[in-house]
Amino acid sequence: MRVALIGSADFGKAALEAFLDRGDEVVAVFCPPDNPKSSKPEVLKEAAIARGLTLLQFASLKGPEAAQAMIDSKADICV
């Protein structure tokens, strides 16, 4: 199954790993933009980059750019 994952932090990373372990194809990972006030890196972002996955960061998922990115991913499901 082609999955677009929307998430953040440890829960998002755990979901990413679960989909990959199942053998699903993660076609895009959506996570929040980097927070300049945080000293900790976004773990979901780091996990997606480490696996060479398409990483997308939008201030809001309600905008037309985010909607188009979801369409362009050709995912079977967005989680």
Order of alpha helices (4+ residues) and beta strands (2+ residues): beta-alpha-beta-alpha-beta-alpha-beta
